[in-house]
Amino acid sequence: MVEVSSHDFTLLEDDVETRGHGNNVTGKDTISIEVLKRQSPGKYVLVLVDTEDYDNVYATSKAFQVKKSDF
């Protein structure tokens, strides 16, 4: 997860497989944003990257707002 204004990176999960990376799987996954309680509210995007090379980006979500009231 990347905070839009500061570009701070937070690793939420590191064992994800996709159709193009891993075992050619499909499906859905969920993650928790509880880790953001320690950070300030803001605008974030989810980014699926190669954990061995974070510059290799597979997918990026639309930006979404996280507010203190979300917790």
CNS distance restraints for C-alpha pairs under 8 A (distance, minus, plus):
assign (resid   1 and name CA) (resid   9 and name CA) 5.81 0.50 0.50
assign (resid   1 and name CA) (resid  10 and name CA) 5.14 0.50 0.50
assign (resid   1 and name CA) (resid  11 and name CA) 6.32 0.50 0.50
assign (resid   1 and name CA) (resid  12 and name CA) 6.85 0.50 0.50
assign (resid   1 and name CA) (resid  44 and name CA) 6.65 0.50 0.50
assign (resid   1 and name CA) (resid  45 and name CA) 5.74 0.50 0.50
assign (resid   1 and name CA) (resid  46 and name CA) 4.49 0.50 0.50
assign (resid   1 and name CA) (resid  47 and name CA) 5.79 0.50 0.50
assign (resid   2 and name CA) (resid   7 and name CA) 5.63 0.50 0.50
assign (resid   2 and name CA) (resid   8 and name CA) 5.51 0.50 0.50
assign (resid   2 and name CA) (resid   9 and name CA) 4.59 0.50 0.50
assign (resid   2 and name CA) (resid  10 and name CA) 6.27 0.50 0.50
assign (resid   2 and name CA) (resid  44 and name CA) 5.55 0.50 0.50
assign (resid   2 and name CA) (resid  45 and name CA) 5.44 0.50 0.50
assign (resid   2 and name CA) (resid  46 and name CA) 6.41 0.50 0.50
assign (resid   2 and name CA) (resid  47 and name CA) 7.10 0.50 0.50
assign (resid   3 and name CA) (resid   7 and name CA) 5.08 0.50 0.50
assign (resid   3 and name CA) (resid   8 and name CA) 5.24 0.50 0.50
assign (resid   3 and name CA) (resid   9 and name CA) 6.68 0.50 0.50
assign (resid   3 and name CA) (resid  42 and name CA) 6.94 0.50 0.50
assign (resid   3 and name CA) (resid  43 and name CA) 6.00 0.50 0.50
assign (resid   3 and name CA) (resid  44 and name CA) 4.50 0.50 0.50
assign (resid   3 and name CA) (resid  45 and name CA) 6.71 0.50 0.50
assign (resid   4 and name CA) (resid   8 and name CA) 7.64 0.50 0.50
assign (resid   4 and name CA) (resid  42 and name CA) 7.78 0.50 0.50
assign (resid   4 and name CA) (resid  43 and name CA) 5.65 0.50 0.50
assign (resid   4 and name CA) (resid  44 and name CA) 5.35 0.50 0.50
assign (resid   4 and name CA) (resid  45 and name CA) 6.89 0.50 0.50
assign (resid   4 and name CA) (resid  63 and name CA) 7.84 0.50 0.50
assign (resid   5 and name CA) (resid  43 and name CA) 7.44 0.50 0.50
assign (resid  12 and name CA) (resid  31 and name CA) 7.12 0.50 0.50
assign (resid  12 and name CA) (resid  32 and name CA) 7.70 0.50 0.50
assign (resid  12 and name CA) (resid  35 and name CA) 7.95 0.50 0.50
assign (resid  13 and name CA) (resid  31 and name CA) 7.57 0.50 0.50
assign (resid  14 and name CA) (resid  51 and name CA) 6.62 0.50 0.50
assign (resid  17 and name CA) (resid  21 and name CA) 5.84 0.50 0.50
assign (resid  17 and name CA) (resid  22 and name CA) 4.86 0.50 0.50
assign (resid  17 and name CA) (resid  23 and name CA) 6.53 0.50 0.50
assign (resid  17 and name CA) (resid  24 and name CA) 7.51 0.50 0.50
assign (resid  17 and name CA) (resid  25 and name CA) 6.58 0.50 0.50
assign (resid  18 and name CA) (resid  22 and name CA) 5.97 0.50 0.50
assign (resid  18 and name CA) (resid  23 and name CA) 7.11 0.50 0.50
assign (resid  18 and name CA) (resid  24 and name CA) 6.01 0.50 0.50
assign (resid  18 and name CA) (resid  25 and name CA) 5.38 0.50 0.50
assign (resid  18 and name CA) (resid  26 and name CA) 6.15 0.50 0.50
assign (resid  19 and name CA) (resid  23 and name CA) 6.91 0.50 0.50
assign (resid  19 and name CA) (resid  24 and name CA) 3.93 0.50 0.50
assign (resid  19 and name CA) (resid  25 and name CA) 4.73 0.50 0.50
assign (resid  19 and name CA) (resid  26 and name CA) 5.72 0.50 0.50
assign (resid  20 and name CA) (resid  24 and name CA) 5.91 0.50 0.50
assign (resid  33 and name CA) (resid  37 and name CA) 7.78 0.50 0.50
assign (resid  34 and name CA) (resid  71 and name CA) 7.55 0.50 0.50
assign (resid  35 and name CA) (resid  39 and name CA) 7.67 0.50 0.50
assign (resid  36 and name CA) (resid  40 and name CA) 7.15 0.50 0.50
assign (resid  36 and name CA) (resid  41 and name CA) 7.58 0.50 0.50
assign (resid  37 and name CA) (resid  68 and name CA) 7.72 0.50 0.50
assign (resid  37 and name CA) (resid  71 and name CA) 7.32 0.50 0.50
assign (resid  40 and name CA) (resid  68 and name CA) 7.95 0.50 0.50
assign (resid  41 and name CA) (resid  65 and name CA) 7.68 0.50 0.50
assign (resid  41 and name CA) (resid  66 and name CA) 5.31 0.50 0.50
assign (resid  41 and name CA) (resid  67 and name CA) 4.95 0.50 0.50
assign (resid  41 and name CA) (resid  68 and name CA) 5.99 0.50 0.50
assign (resid  42 and name CA) (resid  65 and name CA) 5.70 0.50 0.50
assign (resid  42 and name CA) (resid  66 and name CA) 5.39 0.50 0.50
assign (resid  42 and name CA) (resid  67 and name CA) 6.69 0.50 0.50
assign (resid  43 and name CA) (resid  63 and name CA) 6.35 0.50 0.50
assign (resid  43 and name CA) (resid  64 and name CA) 5.49 0.50 0.50
assign (resid  43 and name CA) (resid  65 and name CA) 4.35 0.50 0.50
assign (resid  43 and name CA) (resid  66 and name CA) 6.14 0.50 0.50
assign (resid  44 and name CA) (resid  63 and name CA) 5.43 0.50 0.50
assign (resid  44 and name CA) (resid  64 and name CA) 5.45 0.50 0.50
assign (resid  44 and name CA) (resid  65 and name CA) 6.28 0.50 0.50
assign (resid  44 and name CA) (resid  66 and name CA) 7.28 0.50 0.50
assign (resid  45 and name CA) (resid  60 and name CA) 6.80 0.50 0.50
assign (resid  45 and name CA) (resid  61 and name CA) 5.54 0.50 0.50
assign (resid  45 and name CA) (resid  62 and name CA) 6.11 0.50 0.50
assign (resid  45 and name CA) (resid  63 and name CA) 4.66 0.50 0.50
assign (resid  45 and name CA) (resid  64 and name CA) 6.36 0.50 0.50
assign (resid  46 and name CA) (resid  60 and name CA) 5.76 0.50 0.50
assign (resid  46 and name CA) (resid  61 and name CA) 5.19 0.50 0.50
assign (resid  46 and name CA) (resid  62 and name CA) 7.73 0.50 0.50
assign (resid  46 and name CA) (resid  63 and name CA) 7.79 0.50 0.50
assign (resid  47 and name CA) (resid  57 and name CA) 6.98 0.50 0.50
assign (resid  47 and name CA) (resid  58 and name CA) 7.59 0.50 0.50
assign (resid  47 and name CA) (resid  59 and name CA) 5.81 0.50 0.50
assign (resid  47 and name CA) (resid  60 and name CA) 4.49 0.50 0.50
assign (resid  47 and name CA) (resid  61 and name CA) 6.47 0.50 0.50
assign (resid  48 and name CA) (resid  57 and name CA) 5.99 0.50 0.50
assign (resid  48 and name CA) (resid  58 and name CA) 5.40 0.50 0.50
assign (resid  48 and name CA) (resid  59 and name CA) 5.11 0.50 0.50
assign (resid  48 and name CA) (resid  60 and name CA) 6.37 0.50 0.50
assign (resid  49 and name CA) (resid  53 and name CA) 7.37 0.50 0.50
assign (resid  49 and name CA) (resid  54 and name CA) 5.44 0.50 0.50
assign (resid  49 and name CA) (resid  55 and name CA) 7.17 0.50 0.50
assign (resid  49 and name CA) (resid  56 and name CA) 5.67 0.50 0.50
assign (resid  49 and name CA) (resid  57 and name CA) 4.43 0.50 0.50
assign (resid  49 and name CA) (resid  58 and name CA) 5.56 0.50 0.50
assign (resid  49 and name CA) (resid  59 and name CA) 7.29 0.50 0.50
assign (resid  50 and name CA) (resid  54 and name CA) 5.48 0.50 0.50
assign (resid  50 and name CA) (resid  55 and name CA) 7.58 0.50 0.50
assign (resid  50 and name CA) (resid  56 and name CA) 5.59 0.50 0.50
assign (resid  50 and name CA) (resid  57 and name CA) 6.64 0.50 0.50
assign (resid  50 and name CA) (resid  58 and name CA) 7.47 0.50 0.50
assign (resid  66 and name CA) (resid  70 and name CA) 6.60 0.50 0.50
assign (resid  67 and name CA) (resid  71 and name CA) 7.86 0.50 0.50
